[in-house]
């Protein structure tokens, strides 16, 4: 599932104020991963997913204008080869149900360490 360049290309879809910057810093320290874009709205997420052709789409469960269950299927239409990793501040056991409902390939909590989030992103490249 790795990009031809040997780097896992990641698109983050999250409308939180600080999380995209924090996530970007974490991905800089995550070997073999490149954050290719961030989107704060469903419209931007769909446009960037089609344009950037990411390998992994890290999708916040609740964007202001859509839930992951609404947006994940639409993202798969524009980026059919991308894996979807659902992310949220919710506990893992709650998030697992939402990930299943959205058809996501995996899930991670924003409360996890940066190393564990890196591992979750990298795992999407091995799915």
Phi and psi restraints in degrees (value plus and minus 20) as a CYANA .aco file:
   2 UNK   PHI     -93.7   -53.7
   2 UNK   PSI     127.6   167.6
   3 UNK   PHI     -83.7   -43.7
   3 UNK   PSI     136.5   176.5
   4 UNK   PHI     -76.5   -36.5
   4 UNK   PSI     -46.2    -6.2
   5 UNK   PHI     -94.2   -54.2
   5 UNK   PSI     -27.3    12.7
   6 UNK   PHI      65.8   105.8
   6 UNK   PSI     -13.5    26.5
   7 UNK   PHI    -135.6   -95.6
   7 UNK   PSI     119.0   159.0
   8 UNK   PHI    -102.7   -62.7
   8 UNK   PSI      95.4   135.4
   9 UNK   PHI    -110.8   -70.8
   9 UNK   PSI     104.9   144.9
  10 UNK   PHI    -139.9   -99.9
  10 UNK   PSI     116.3   156.3
  11 UNK   PHI    -134.4   -94.4
  11 UNK   PSI     108.2   148.2
  12 UNK   PHI    -122.1   -82.1
  12 UNK   PSI     110.1   150.1
  13 UNK   PHI    -137.9   -97.9
  13 UNK   PSI      81.0   121.0
  14 UNK   PHI    -176.3  -136.3
  14 UNK   PSI     113.7   153.7
  15 UNK   PHI    -123.4   -83.4
  15 UNK   PSI     -10.6    29.4
  16 UNK   PHI     -89.1   -49.1
  16 UNK   PSI     134.3   174.3
  17 UNK   PHI     -86.8   -46.8
  17 UNK   PSI     -72.3   -32.3
  18 UNK   PHI    -119.6   -79.6
  18 UNK   PSI     -42.7    -2.7
  19 UNK   PHI     -81.1   -41.1
  19 UNK   PSI     -61.4   -21.4
  20 UNK   PHI     -78.0   -38.0
  20 UNK   PSI     -58.9   -18.9
  21 UNK   PHI     -86.7   -46.7
  21 UNK   PSI     -63.2   -23.2
  22 UNK   PHI     -82.7   -42.7
  22 UNK   PSI     -66.8   -26.8
  23 UNK   PHI     -80.6   -40.6
  23 UNK   PSI     -62.1   -22.1
  24 UNK   PHI     -79.1   -39.1
  24 UNK   PSI     -62.3   -22.3
  25 UNK   PHI     -84.8   -44.8
  25 UNK   PSI     -60.4   -20.4
  26 UNK   PHI     -82.6   -42.6
  26 UNK   PSI     -61.4   -21.4
  27 UNK   PHI     -89.7   -49.7
  27 UNK   PSI     -47.3    -7.3
  28 UNK   PHI     -82.4   -42.4
  28 UNK   PSI     -50.8   -10.8
  29 UNK   PHI    -113.2   -73.2
  29 UNK   PSI     -15.4    24.6
  30 UNK   PHI    -121.4   -81.4
  30 UNK   PSI      86.4   126.4
  31 UNK   PHI     -82.5   -42.5
  31 UNK   PSI     115.2   155.2
  32 UNK   PHI      63.2   103.2
  32 UNK   PSI     -10.4    29.6
  33 UNK   PHI    -141.9  -101.9
  33 UNK   PSI     117.4   157.4
  34 UNK   PHI    -146.6  -106.6
  34 UNK   PSI     102.4   142.4
  35 UNK   PHI     -99.7   -59.7
  35 UNK   PSI      89.1   129.1
  36 UNK   PHI    -112.7   -72.7
  36 UNK   PSI     -33.8     6.2
  37 UNK   PHI    -197.3  -157.3
  37 UNK   PSI     141.9   181.9
  38 UNK   PHI    -152.9  -112.9
  38 UNK   PSI     124.6   164.6
  39 UNK   PHI    -152.6  -112.6
  39 UNK   PSI     117.8   157.8
  40 UNK   PHI    -126.8   -86.8
  40 UNK   PSI     -26.0    14.0
  41 UNK   PHI    -153.2  -113.2
  41 UNK   PSI     137.9   177.9
  42 UNK   PHI     -78.4   -38.4
  42 UNK   PSI     -59.4   -19.4
  43 UNK   PHI     -81.0   -41.0
  43 UNK   PSI     -66.7   -26.7
  44 UNK   PHI     -85.0   -45.0
  44 UNK   PSI     -59.7   -19.7
  45 UNK   PHI     -80.2   -40.2
  45 UNK   PSI     -65.6   -25.6
  46 UNK   PHI     -85.6   -45.6
  46 UNK   PSI     -62.2   -22.2
  47 UNK   PHI     -84.4   -44.4
  47 UNK   PSI     -67.4   -27.4
  48 UNK   PHI     -88.4   -48.4
  48 UNK   PSI     -56.9   -16.9
  49 UNK   PHI     -81.4   -41.4
  49 UNK   PSI     -60.7   -20.7
  50 UNK   PHI     -91.4   -51.4
  50 UNK   PSI     -58.4   -18.4
  51 UNK   PHI     -96.1   -56.1
  51 UNK   PSI     -64.2   -24.2
  52 UNK   PHI    -108.8   -68.8
  52 UNK   PSI     -36.9     3.1
  53 UNK   PHI      28.8    68.8
  53 UNK   PSI      39.5    79.5
  54 UNK   PHI     -90.5   -50.5
  54 UNK   PSI     138.6   178.6
  55 UNK   PHI    -103.7   -63.7
  55 UNK   PSI     -52.7   -12.7
  56 UNK   PHI    -153.7  -113.7
  56 UNK   PSI     114.2   154.2
  57 UNK   PHI    -132.8   -92.8
  57 UNK   PSI      95.0   135.0
  58 UNK   PHI    -112.1   -72.1
  58 UNK   PSI      92.6   132.6
  59 UNK   PHI    -135.3   -95.3
  59 UNK   PSI     101.3   141.3
  60 UNK   PHI     -86.8   -46.8
  60 UNK   PSI     120.0   160.0
  61 UNK   PHI     -81.6   -41.6
  61 UNK   PSI     -60.3   -20.3
  62 UNK   PHI    -143.0  -103.0
  62 UNK   PSI      82.0   122.0
  63 UNK   PHI    -110.6   -70.6
  63 UNK   PSI     140.8   180.8
  64 UNK   PHI     -78.3   -38.3
  64 UNK   PSI     -52.7   -12.7
  65 UNK   PHI    -127.1   -87.1
  65 UNK   PSI     -21.7    18.3
  66 UNK   PHI    -186.1  -146.1
  66 UNK   PSI     135.3   175.3
  67 UNK   PHI    -116.7   -76.7
  67 UNK   PSI     148.6   188.6
  68 UNK   PHI     -82.4   -42.4
  68 UNK   PSI     -54.2   -14.2
  69 UNK   PHI     -85.2   -45.2
  69 UNK   PSI     -51.1   -11.1
  70 UNK   PHI     -96.0   -56.0
  70 UNK   PSI     -63.5   -23.5
  71 UNK   PHI    -107.7   -67.7
  71 UNK   PSI     -55.6   -15.6
  72 UNK   PHI     -75.4   -35.4
  72 UNK   PSI     -66.3   -26.3
  73 UNK   PHI     -83.2   -43.2
  73 UNK   PSI     -55.0   -15.0
  74 UNK   PHI     -90.4   -50.4
  74 UNK   PSI     -56.3   -16.3
  75 UNK   PHI     -85.1   -45.1
  75 UNK   PSI     -58.3   -18.3
  76 UNK   PHI     -84.7   -44.7
  76 UNK   PSI     -49.6    -9.6
  77 UNK   PHI     -87.2   -47.2
  77 UNK   PSI     -60.6   -20.6
  78 UNK   PHI    -109.0   -69.0
  78 UNK   PSI     -40.1    -0.1
  79 UNK   PHI    -157.0  -117.0
  79 UNK   PSI      50.5    90.5
  80 UNK   PHI     -83.6   -43.6
  80 UNK   PSI     -42.1    -2.1
  81 UNK   PHI    -110.6   -70.6
  81 UNK   PSI     -28.0    12.0
  82 UNK   PHI     -97.8   -57.8
  82 UNK   PSI     126.1   166.1
  83 UNK   PHI    -112.7   -72.7
  83 UNK   PSI     124.9   164.9
  84 UNK   PHI    -129.9   -89.9
  84 UNK   PSI     103.3   143.3
  85 UNK   PHI    -131.2   -91.2
  85 UNK   PSI      93.4   133.4
  86 UNK   PHI     -99.3   -59.3
  86 UNK   PSI     115.1   155.1
  87 UNK   PHI    -153.1  -113.1
  87 UNK   PSI     124.8   164.8
  88 UNK   PHI    -185.8  -145.8
  88 UNK   PSI     146.7   186.7
  89 UNK   PHI    -103.3   -63.3
  89 UNK   PSI     -20.8    19.2
  90 UNK   PHI     -91.4   -51.4
  90 UNK   PSI     138.3   178.3
  91 UNK   PHI     -81.8   -41.8
  91 UNK   PSI     129.5   169.5
  92 UNK   PHI     -73.1   -33.1
  92 UNK   PSI     -63.3   -23.3
  93 UNK   PHI     -86.2   -46.2
  93 UNK   PSI     -53.3   -13.3
  94 UNK   PHI     -94.6   -54.6
  94 UNK   PSI     -62.9   -22.9
  95 UNK   PHI     -83.0   -43.0
  95 UNK   PSI     -52.8   -12.8
  96 UNK   PHI     -78.3   -38.3
  96 UNK   PSI     -60.9   -20.9
  97 UNK   PHI     -85.5   -45.5
  97 UNK   PSI     -62.6   -22.6
  98 UNK   PHI     -85.2   -45.2
  98 UNK   PSI     -58.5   -18.5
  99 UNK   PHI     -82.8   -42.8
  99 UNK   PSI     -62.6   -22.6
 100 UNK   PHI     -82.2   -42.2
 100 UNK   PSI     -65.7   -25.7
 101 UNK   PHI     -82.5   -42.5
 101 UNK   PSI     -54.3   -14.3
 102 UNK   PHI    -102.3   -62.3
 102 UNK   PSI     -32.6     7.4
 103 UNK   PHI      56.7    96.7
 103 UNK   PSI       4.3    44.3
 104 UNK   PHI     -92.2   -52.2
 104 UNK   PSI     136.9   176.9
 105 UNK   PHI    -105.2   -65.2
 105 UNK   PSI     -34.9     5.1
 106 UNK   PHI    -192.7  -152.7
 106 UNK   PSI     158.4   198.4
 107 UNK   PHI    -169.7  -129.7
 107 UNK   PSI     135.5   175.5
 108 UNK   PHI    -170.0  -130.0
 108 UNK   PSI     129.1   169.1
 109 UNK   PHI    -115.1   -75.1
 109 UNK   PSI     119.6   159.6
 110 UNK   PHI     -84.4   -44.4
 110 UNK   PSI     -36.5     3.5
 111 UNK   PHI    -100.8   -60.8
 111 UNK   PSI     -29.1    10.9
 112 UNK   PHI     -90.4   -50.4
 112 UNK   PSI     141.1   181.1
 113 UNK   PHI     -87.3   -47.3
 113 UNK   PSI     139.8   179.8
 114 UNK   PHI     -80.5   -40.5
 114 UNK   PSI     -54.3   -14.3
 115 UNK   PHI     -85.5   -45.5
 115 UNK   PSI     -61.4   -21.4
 116 UNK   PHI     -90.2   -50.2
 116 UNK   PSI     -55.3   -15.3
 117 UNK   PHI     -87.5   -47.5
 117 UNK   PSI     -59.5   -19.5
 118 UNK   PHI     -79.1   -39.1
 118 UNK   PSI     -65.6   -25.6
 119 UNK   PHI     -80.8   -40.8
 119 UNK   PSI     -59.6   -19.6
 120 UNK   PHI     -85.1   -45.1
 120 UNK   PSI     -60.5   -20.5
 121 UNK   PHI     -85.1   -45.1
 121 UNK   PSI     -67.1   -27.1
 122 UNK   PHI     -82.4   -42.4
 122 UNK   PSI     -55.2   -15.2
 123 UNK   PHI     -81.1   -41.1
 123 UNK   PSI     -51.5   -11.5
 124 UNK   PHI     -84.6   -44.6
 124 UNK   PSI     -47.8    -7.8
 125 UNK   PHI     -95.8   -55.8
 125 UNK   PSI     -33.4     6.6
 126 UNK   PHI    -124.2   -84.2
 126 UNK   PSI     -23.3    16.7
